[in-house]
Amino acid sequence: MSGGAEAAAAAGAERRVRIVVEYCEPCGFEPTYQELASAVKEEYPDIEIESRLGGTGAFEIEINGQLVFSKLENGGFPYEKDLIEAIRRARNGEPLEKITNSRPPCVIL
């Protein structure tokens, strides 16, 4: 394979994606993490997603070490579709952008 063909093949390959979600357990955010992790695994079964306990009010998401969502900054939780799109971008080697859309942390019915 020539150098150009190897580069083209590598460019077409999906990249490894690792997600870390840091959340506040005393705040009751674990079910939100579980729901999000389940949606990610359904869409991308091979994705590594792990959790770690964070500070008060935290629900922070990193993709490959880059912070892409912060509840501390946005005041809510990410929409699943926005996270799935960020993962797609990471797998394709595209630059990641911060997710700024968020849904309210509490819904009163």
Backbone as CSV, one residue per row, in Angstrom:
resi,resn,N_x,N_y,N_z,CA_x,CA_y,CA_z,C_x,C_y,C_z
1,MET,0.839,-1.183,0.000,0.000,0.000,0.000,0.884,1.246,0.000
2,SER,0.550,2.215,-0.804,1.341,3.444,-0.816,1.022,4.267,0.419
3,GLY,1.841,5.247,0.725,1.629,6.112,1.888,0.269,6.791,1.855
4,GLY,-0.156,7.238,0.670,-1.452,7.909,0.534,-2.608,6.967,0.786
5,ALA,-2.476,5.726,0.301,-3.544,4.732,0.506,-3.650,4.366,1.984
6,GLU,-2.482,4.246,2.660,-2.500,3.938,4.096,-3.170,5.060,4.874
7,ALA,-2.859,6.294,4.522,-3.456,7.443,5.205,-4.967,7.470,4.981
8,ALA,-5.386,7.169,3.750,-6.819,7.158,3.440,-7.522,6.049,4.220
9,ALA,-6.881,4.877,4.321,-7.478,3.767,5.070,-7.582,4.130,6.546
10,ALA,-6.535,4.755,7.075,-6.555,5.158,8.490,-7.614,6.230,8.728
11,ALA,-7.788,7.134,7.781,-8.775,8.201,7.931,-10.190,7.633,7.967
12,GLY,-10.418,6.536,7.237,-11.741,5.931,7.199,-12.036,5.061,8.409
13,ALA,-11.003,4.714,9.163,-11.195,3.842,10.324,-11.823,4.618,11.474
14,GLU,-12.704,3.928,12.189,-13.309,4.572,13.350,-12.296,4.571,14.477
15,ARG,-12.258,5.663,15.203,-11.309,5.798,16.293,-11.908,5.282,17.592
16,ARG,-11.026,4.902,18.485,-11.441,4.432,19.806,-11.964,5.625,20.603
17,VAL,-13.070,5.414,21.300,-13.679,6.489,22.075,-13.848,6.023,23.512
18,ARG,-13.407,6.853,24.429,-13.534,6.559,25.864,-14.288,7.703,26.514
19,ILE,-15.343,7.357,27.246,-16.172,8.368,27.901,-16.082,8.179,29.407
20,VAL,-15.903,9.298,30.103,-15.928,9.284,31.559,-17.003,10.272,31.992
21,VAL,-17.922,9.789,32.839,-18.968,10.644,33.376,-18.734,10.760,34.875
22,GLU,-18.528,11.983,35.318,-18.336,12.255,36.741,-19.644,12.831,37.263
23,TYR,-20.214,12.185,38.293,-21.499,12.676,38.795,-21.549,12.678,40.316
24,CYS,-22.470,13.478,40.834,-22.693,13.615,42.265,-23.662,12.527,42.715
25,GLU,-23.153,11.552,43.473,-24.021,10.465,43.949,-25.031,10.950,44.994
26,PRO,-24.622,11.754,45.991,-25.605,12.226,46.978,-26.733,13.058,46.355
27,CYS,-26.478,13.634,45.179,-27.496,14.430,44.490,-28.543,13.545,43.807
28,GLY,-28.277,12.237,43.749,-29.212,11.318,43.107,-29.062,11.254,41.598
29,PHE,-27.848,11.537,41.079,-27.627,11.574,39.630,-27.254,10.223,39.025
30,GLU,-27.114,9.181,39.857,-26.735,7.881,39.313,-27.751,7.347,38.303
31,PRO,-29.077,7.433,38.552,-30.030,6.956,37.537,-29.884,7.689,36.198
32,THR,-29.567,8.976,36.241,-29.359,9.739,35.006,-28.139,9.211,34.274
33,TYR,-27.071,8.901,35.030,-25.877,8.315,34.415,-26.216,6.968,33.784
34,GLN,-26.943,6.116,34.525,-27.280,4.781,34.024,-28.102,4.867,32.735
35,GLU,-29.045,5.796,32.706,-29.894,5.993,31.525,-29.050,6.427,30.322
36,LEU,-28.153,7.368,30.556,-27.281,7.866,29.496,-26.337,6.770,29.014
37,ALA,-25.747,6.025,29.953,-24.817,4.946,29.598,-25.539,3.876,28.778
38,SER,-26.767,3.581,29.147,-27.557,2.591,28.418,-27.828,3.054,26.984
39,ALA,-28.174,4.324,26.818,-28.434,4.872,25.477,-27.167,4.842,24.622
40,VAL,-26.033,5.168,25.228,-24.756,5.155,24.500,-24.428,3.728,24.079
41,LYS,-24.557,2.763,24.987,-24.238,1.365,24.692,-25.176,0.790,23.628
42,GLU,-26.417,1.256,23.614,-27.370,0.781,22.613,-26.944,1.242,21.215
43,GLU,-26.486,2.482,21.134,-26.063,3.056,19.855,-24.658,2.585,19.454
44,TYR,-23.756,2.512,20.439,-22.355,2.155,20.204,-21.923,1.098,21.224
45,PRO,-22.204,-0.185,20.961,-21.902,-1.247,21.936,-20.416,-1.368,22.303
46,ASP,-19.527,-0.899,21.442,-18.092,-1.056,21.688,-17.471,0.116,22.449
47,ILE,-18.253,1.115,22.788,-17.726,2.312,23.468,-17.403,2.001,24.928
48,GLU,-16.268,2.512,25.389,-15.924,2.421,26.811,-16.580,3.603,27.516
49,ILE,-17.423,3.313,28.516,-18.029,4.394,29.297,-17.890,4.021,30.762
50,GLU,-17.355,4.939,31.528,-17.170,4.662,32.949,-17.630,5.859,33.766
51,SER,-17.891,5.588,35.024,-18.334,6.665,35.901,-17.333,6.846,37.027
52,ARG,-17.360,8.033,37.585,-16.612,8.282,38.816,-17.395,9.306,39.622
53,LEU,-17.235,9.220,40.917,-17.974,10.118,41.788,-17.338,11.508,41.744
54,GLY,-18.205,12.514,41.674,-17.736,13.894,41.577,-18.256,14.734,42.723
55,GLY,-18.000,16.005,42.633,-18.401,16.947,43.661,-19.884,17.261,43.619
56,THR,-20.315,18.038,44.566,-21.720,18.409,44.687,-22.238,19.071,43.416
57,GLY,-23.314,18.510,42.899,-23.955,19.070,41.708,-23.326,18.694,40.391
58,ALA,-22.256,17.889,40.433,-21.519,17.577,39.207,-22.226,16.540,38.335
59,PHE,-22.162,16.753,37.038,-22.498,15.772,36.008,-21.682,16.210,34.799
60,GLU,-20.426,15.778,34.795,-19.453,16.230,33.808,-19.114,15.067,32.882
61,ILE,-19.054,15.324,31.587,-18.786,14.260,30.620,-17.536,14.614,29.814
62,GLU,-16.603,13.662,29.808,-15.385,13.792,29.007,-15.394,12.732,27.920
63,ILE,-14.982,13.108,26.735,-14.768,12.161,25.655,-13.293,12.245,25.301
64,ASN,-12.606,11.112,25.441,-11.165,11.041,25.174,-10.405,12.146,25.904
65,GLY,-10.796,12.398,27.160,-10.097,13.364,27.993,-10.516,14.809,27.817
66,GLN,-11.414,15.082,26.892,-11.860,16.463,26.644,-13.256,16.658,27.245
67,LEU,-13.403,17.678,28.086,-14.698,17.983,28.682,-15.645,18.463,27.588
68,VAL,-16.754,17.718,27.406,-17.718,18.093,26.365,-19.046,18.557,26.954
69,PHE,-19.275,18.236,28.241,-20.504,18.710,28.877,-20.243,18.918,30.356
70,SER,-20.801,20.009,30.893,-20.676,20.303,32.315,-22.006,20.795,32.865
71,LYS,-22.586,20.020,33.773,-23.808,20.458,34.446,-23.506,21.672,35.308
72,LEU,-22.306,21.728,35.844,-21.930,22.867,36.677,-21.956,24.167,35.872
73,GLU,-21.663,24.074,34.567,-21.707,25.263,33.696,-23.097,25.499,33.124
74,ASN,-23.803,24.410,32.745,-25.074,24.531,32.025,-26.309,24.471,32.906
75,GLY,-26.182,23.895,34.096,-27.312,23.842,35.016,-28.321,22.745,34.739
76,GLY,-28.072,21.876,33.776,-29.007,20.793,33.459,-28.244,19.558,33.043
77,PHE,-28.942,18.652,32.378,-28.341,17.413,31.886,-28.329,17.437,30.365
78,PRO,-27.382,16.701,29.755,-27.320,16.697,28.287,-28.469,15.893,27.681
79,TYR,-28.837,16.267,26.481,-29.776,15.461,25.704,-28.988,14.297,25.121
80,GLU,-29.581,13.107,25.142,-28.899,11.920,24.630,-28.446,12.126,23.185
81,LYS,-29.294,12.727,22.359,-28.955,12.909,20.941,-27.692,13.759,20.770
82,ASP,-27.489,14.740,21.662,-26.295,15.585,21.569,-25.037,14.799,21.934
83,LEU,-25.146,13.932,22.947,-24.001,13.112,23.324,-23.692,12.087,22.241
84,ILE,-24.715,11.472,21.673,-24.526,10.495,20.591,-23.825,11.169,19.405
85,GLU,-24.216,12.398,19.099,-23.573,13.146,18.003,-22.109,13.432,18.332
86,ALA,-21.814,13.799,19.580,-20.426,14.062,19.978,-19.589,12.790,19.856
87,ILE,-20.170,11.646,20.207,-19.459,10.371,20.082,-19.190,10.066,18.606
88,ARG,-20.191,10.302,17.763,-20.015,10.080,16.324,-18.847,10.914,15.806
89,ARG,-18.806,12.175,16.223,-17.714,13.063,15.789,-16.360,12.533,16.264
90,ALA,-16.297,12.094,17.520,-15.036,11.573,18.067,-14.590,10.323,17.305
91,ARG,-15.537,9.440,16.990,-15.208,8.214,16.242,-14.694,8.527,14.850
92,ASN,-15.173,9.609,14.271,-14.751,9.993,12.921,-13.524,10.893,12.918
93,GLY,-12.997,11.188,14.108,-11.813,12.029,14.199,-12.088,13.508,13.996
94,GLU,-13.348,13.892,14.075,-13.713,15.306,13.919,-13.490,16.028,15.244
95,PRO,-13.291,17.348,15.187,-13.097,18.102,16.434,-14.372,18.062,17.294
96,LEU,-14.167,17.971,18.595,-15.298,17.961,19.521,-15.647,19.376,19.941
97,GLU,-16.922,19.622,20.081,-17.401,20.919,20.562,-18.143,20.685,21.854
98,LYS,-18.137,21.686,22.722,-18.887,21.560,23.968,-20.373,21.491,23.684
99,ILE,-21.048,20.634,24.429,-22.503,20.531,24.359,-23.062,21.615,25.276
100,THR,-23.823,22.529,24.707,-24.360,23.629,25.517,-25.856,23.512,25.745
101,ASN,-26.536,22.674,24.948,-27.963,22.430,25.194,-28.089,21.562,26.427
102,SER,-29.061,21.861,27.267,-29.288,20.995,28.418,-30.753,21.000,28.785
103,ARG,-31.167,19.861,29.327,-32.545,19.770,29.802,-32.532,20.073,31.285
104,PRO,-33.622,20.615,31.810,-33.670,20.971,33.232,-33.411,19.747,34.106
105,PRO,-32.772,19.970,35.248,-32.460,18.859,36.137,-33.697,18.262,36.804
106,CYS,-34.779,18.989,36.835,-35.977,18.510,37.524,-37.206,18.855,36.684
107,VAL,-38.050,17.866,36.492,-39.273,18.106,35.740,-40.445,17.873,36.687
108,ILE,-41.278,18.872,36.836,-42.446,18.743,37.692,-43.643,18.398,36.807
109,LEU,-44.274,17.268,37.101,-45.406,16.821,36.291,-46.703,17.309,36.864
